[in-house]
Amino acid sequence: MRPDPGLVTTAGSWLRTSGEARFTPRFPAVPGTEYLVLGRPADGEAPWRELARAGVPTIELVSHTVVEKIDPGVDVVPANLLRFAVTFSAQMDEGSAAGRILLLDESGAVMPGVLLEMPPELWDRDRRHLTVLLEPGRIKRGLQPNLLAGAPLREGGTVTLAVDPGIRDAEGARMLEGAQRTYRVGPPIRSRIDPTQWQVRWPHAESDALVVRFDRPLDRALVRRYLHVVDAEAHEVAGRAVLDEDARRWVFTPEADDRDFALRVDVRLEDLAGNSVRRVFDRDLRRSEDDGIGGAHVVLTPGD
Amino acid sequence: MPSTATSTLLSAGPLLFAPELSSDGAAVLFAADVARATVFAFELPPETSAPEGAEVNVDGLGTKIASLLGVERDDAVIRGMTVHPASHAVYLSIARGRGAEAGPVVVRAGTDGGLGIVELDDLAVTSFQLDDAPADDDERQDFWLDGSDPTSQPREIHGVTLNIAQVPAQRSTVTGLAWVDGTLFVAGLSNEEFTSRLRRIAYPFDGSATETSVEIFHVDHGKYETQSPIRALTSFDGGSSILATYTCTPVVQFSVDDLRGEGLVRGRTVAELGPMNQPFSIVSYDRDGEEFLLVSNTRHPLLKIPAAAIGDQVALSVPLSDPESSLGVPREELDHPGVTWMANLDRGSVVVVQHEGDDTSLRTLHAEAL
């Protein structure tokens, strides 16, 4: 680094006393950054000259963060899979994930252009859960990225989602180690989620739980948000819910003894390929079965 | 819900000035705080109007911002840009630092080329929260007993200790802000649903907002219909139409009148970007009495589209990539490489952030060069 008259001075304030000038930066100094102190005579004509050089010591950050989970939690993903999700053991920094989550092919080579570029990084509010979208233009039939570069996943192959340990946690430290998960690629899923196709075992005795087996693996986060048990007045029933690792089986045990309830499915619930109850991810206008449905909910009752 | 903010931004995101000044000359700066899924509206004191023909040009922008903020160049990243309606100063939203030292800063680049920090803390501010944020003492009706979730915590219920997982809180990320027809439009992605909802928020914030789902037809023989999050948008044709770029890359027109928050709105695809590319920024400008739209991309050249051709165009039925296509909107690729962020200086000029060598610059591009 050399003094350059075009450079902008660092924001902060100077306090000058006899024989001393003290600089207080406007923003906290970042470890590992080097600063130059330049000066020139008061007439302002002479060139700037380096007076001192101050480095902020680098802090040795302790790596402790690991990946706790990679979703989907299935072994076989549809060829039109829309998203992965990575759960970290600690709160993460926003802005370091770009280029550090990669999809690898069978040979371990990076598959370029298959994941949606970051930013934006799709963190949850706690910044421990990062959603990684596959490039939707590559998945959707008929779009230029799909026509020119093909679908991102090939049925019958395998892909590996790899998380590079260079992603930083909220303290700025690299991760303790990276992580990866390999999937086989199955056939695409191109139909709406149809809750009437679910196998529902309604409880009969007080000790029974409600057991729902979906027609396909669903998106874990959206099952939590959009699947509710409601009573006769449409109020949500409190209880304990367990979603299996592969997001296909959901067991709900109500707190109270009353078993007179219904299952309310928000039409925004999505599967692994982004198909919702309301609509197919990319709807083929020639297929009437692809037509979307209206309304905000589908309600399943024991009489169905 | 609207509220008076008690603290300033936690994270850097898109910026936008409301085009109209108040009677005393104050301007309203909208700043998206991605971490809190909130849009803040800061009231800025009056600034001196720019003289006729004033431009904003800054060489070595990346280096200068880093020096101003006291960080290495990689630790100062532009996350948003807008132009002050009176002074024509460029306001840049910057993510500064990393890890524990990370934080947002708004930097002002004046028509004299000088850079300064915009002190937001002392300004009057209101805010609008995009998601229903869970309260700290949120007592959910559903407990999640999820052994597969590593975030689960032991919790005692009715004398029995169970492993309870917290439902991760949804968060919307803001990718674009636009002022259309007197209201603020907010485009973005959710970390959960792959949704196309476009929010239209009244300002001053009164808690009201409408959301519309904008469906689009694919151009491949009109076979497919889809939804996708909007990446960036701008109004044109006197505020009656919107041109939006989508995450799955089509550039789509729809009518402002249709955005009533009821049912679905269908947009018309007027152009498509190719693979390995994402739309970045979109603006409208006038040249020789005609209106044009500019779309910047992460990898492809600047795309220029005449507004009149969009209105005249019938629904697309053949791929736009087909050179024989007679139905596609005429469009032109401009030779201004490396342009990312764009904002109108006025109707006849656009300020852009442009990559040059290993640095960036701010450049004012006049309509004659576009």
Interface residues (C-beta under 8 A of the other chain):
Chain A: G6 L7 V8 T9 T10 A11 G12 P25 R26 F27 P28 A29 V30 P31 G32 T33 Y35 L61 E68 K69 G73 L82 R83 T87 S89 D93 E94 G95 S96 P112 G113 L116 E117 P119 P120 E121 L122 W123 D124 R125 D126 R127 R128 H129 L130 T131 L133 E135 P136 G137 R138 K140 R141 G142 L143 Q144 P145 L147 L148 A149 R168 D169 A170 E171 G172 A173 D219 A221 L222 R224 R225 H228 E236 V237 A238 G239 R240 A241 V242 L243 D244 E245 E255 R268 E270 G274 R279 F281 D282 R283 D284 L285 R286
Chain B: S11 V34 A35 A37 D59 G60 T63 K64 I65 S67 L68 L69 G70 V71 E72 D75 V77 R79 A95 R96 G97 R98 G99 A100 E101 A102 G103 V105 L115 G116 I117 A133 P134 Q141 D142 F143 W144 L145 D146 G147 S148 D149 P150 T151 I157 H158 L162 V167 P168 A169 Q170 R171 T173 T175 G188 L189 S190 N191 E192 E193 F194 T195 H218 V219 D220 H221 G222 K223 Y224 E225 T226 Q227 S228 T247 C248 T249 P250 E272 L273 G274 P275 M276 N277 Q278 T298 P319 L320 S321
